[in-house]
Amino acid sequence: MGVKLYTLDASPAARAAMMALEIFNVPFEKIDVNLGEGEHLTPEYLKKNPMHTVPVLEDGDLILHDSHTILTYLADTYGKDDSWYPKDTKKRALVDQKLFFDSAILYRRGRNISTSVIMEGKKTKEQKHLDLIEEAFGFMEAFLSRTAYIAADHVTIADVSALSSMSSLVNLHKFDEKKYPKTAAWYKKMKSTPYCKKYNDHGEKALHELVTKLLNSWKNPMHTVPVLEDGDLILHDSHTILTYLADTYGKDDSWYPKDIKKRALVDQKLFFDSAILYARGRNITYSVIMEGNKTKEQKHLDLIEEAYGFMEEFLSRTTYIAADHVTIADVSALSSMSSMVNLQKFDESKYPKTAAWYKKMKSTPYCKKYNDHGEKLVIEWLAKLLNS
Ligand SMILES: N[C@@H](CCC(=O)N[C@@H](CS)C(=O)NCC(=O)O)C(=O)O
């Protein structure tokens, strides 16, 4: 009867157990327990672990829950020597102390937040929970100022346990490397280990993505980026963000006029960007990236061609798309155009006014700083998918 581990990649406790199995070279059957589907609450699972947590280790007739116990058992049973978990009672006590520290402090303080967001549907991280994580970072720094690893001058199972918890904590609360230099160095070392790469990093990312998604779903029920937070105001939709920023932080009203008629012309072009320019580029990016289509549909390309025509018409009337000076409507159109020209050939001789406007807008410092890199990433991503 081989070793079985009931596990879940996103769980820090389960990741510690998987890393230990790897370290002690124990082949195991990985049985994923989907907590979201309630697989940990079935009568069979509760028989193995009345506390319905992952991980659970089965080794022959022994069934163990609690990752820390699993680590000590694996080290004692499968460790080639006692360096990971010393037999010397004093040295062992120091490792145990840090395992209990992980159980009660490091792991628990991360779980405060993940439980409140995932299980209780809380929409923000509570400050008191963040303060407790900050304090825990301080404890780590104090330990690592005394020994190179958290329980000794060499790596022990306590580091493996703390690593899985820390890797979740740093995603929940900013970890200031300058404030905690010893912990930062220890963390870097632990993160570079092969067992961490194999059994921690993927699950760490999965948990981080889940928590971020749940927190953002409150900020933006439409789950799009960008979302702007300015104090207690949360705004989604780039066009609204642009109007808000111009109204609130603009030195004068040239980017977004206060005069109702002039403003209406800018609004018109913002809606044009939202419904036509941006949407017609997204037709293609969505079909390739989200739906896995391997070619650009001709009807989508035709719609882009038509949109170029609209731009040319607007720019034959005014120098910029909503006025004779630059406005936020140009900024919005610039980001959409810079994606479209990579999707459908933009013929400069057919659209000379648009070509001149585009060149001018592309040479602005804000475009170079915040548009060009992202534009390039999307082109590369699409090219890869279309050629795959
Ligand atoms: N002290 C336990 C904590 C395990 C734990 O709470 N696991 C979480 C996932 S990280 C879990 O299974 N939660 C489901 C539940 O409590 O019902 C250990 O180290 O194994």
The ligand as a Tripos MOL2 file, in Angstrom:
@<TRIPOS>MOLECULE
LIG
   20    19     1     0     0
SMALL
NO_CHARGES

@<TRIPOS>ATOM
      1 N1         -3.2940   23.1230   10.9950 N.3       1 LIG1
      2 C1         -3.7640   22.5010    9.7800 C.3       1 LIG1
      3 C2         -4.5330   23.5030    8.9680 C.3       1 LIG1
      4 C3         -5.1140   22.8950    7.7300 C.3       1 LIG1
      5 C4         -6.2090   23.7240    7.1160 C.2       1 LIG1
      6 O1         -6.8980   24.4980    7.8130 O.2       1 LIG1
      7 N2         -6.3840   23.5560    5.8210 N.am      1 LIG1
      8 C5         -7.3560   24.3610    5.0970 C.3       1 LIG1
      9 C6         -6.8070   24.6940    3.7150 C.3       1 LIG1
     10 S1         -5.3400   25.6380    3.8250 S.3       1 LIG1
     11 C7         -8.6300   23.5530    4.9200 C.2       1 LIG1
     12 O2         -8.5850   22.3800    4.6160 O.2       1 LIG1
     13 N3         -9.7870   24.1770    5.1140 N.am      1 LIG1
     14 C8        -11.0610   23.5550    4.9210 C.3       1 LIG1
     15 C9        -11.8540   23.5050    6.2020 C.2       1 LIG1
     16 O3        -11.3670   23.9670    7.2430 O.co2     1 LIG1
     17 O4        -12.9950   23.0160    6.1340 O.co2     1 LIG1
     18 C10        -2.6270   21.9490    8.9710 C.2       1 LIG1
     19 O5         -1.5020   22.4360    9.1000 O.co2     1 LIG1
     20 O6         -2.8170   20.9750    8.2170 O.co2     1 LIG1
@<TRIPOS>BOND
     1     1     2 1
     2     2     3 1
     3     2    18 1
     4     3     4 1
     5     4     5 1
     6     5     6 2
     7     5     7 1
     8     7     8 1
     9     8     9 1
    10     8    11 1
    11     9    10 1
    12    11    12 2
    13    11    13 1
    14    13    14 1
    15    14    15 1
    16    15    16 2
    17    15    17 1
    18    18    19 2
    19    18    20 1
@<TRIPOS>SUBSTRUCTURE
     1 LIG1         1 GROUP 0 **** ****
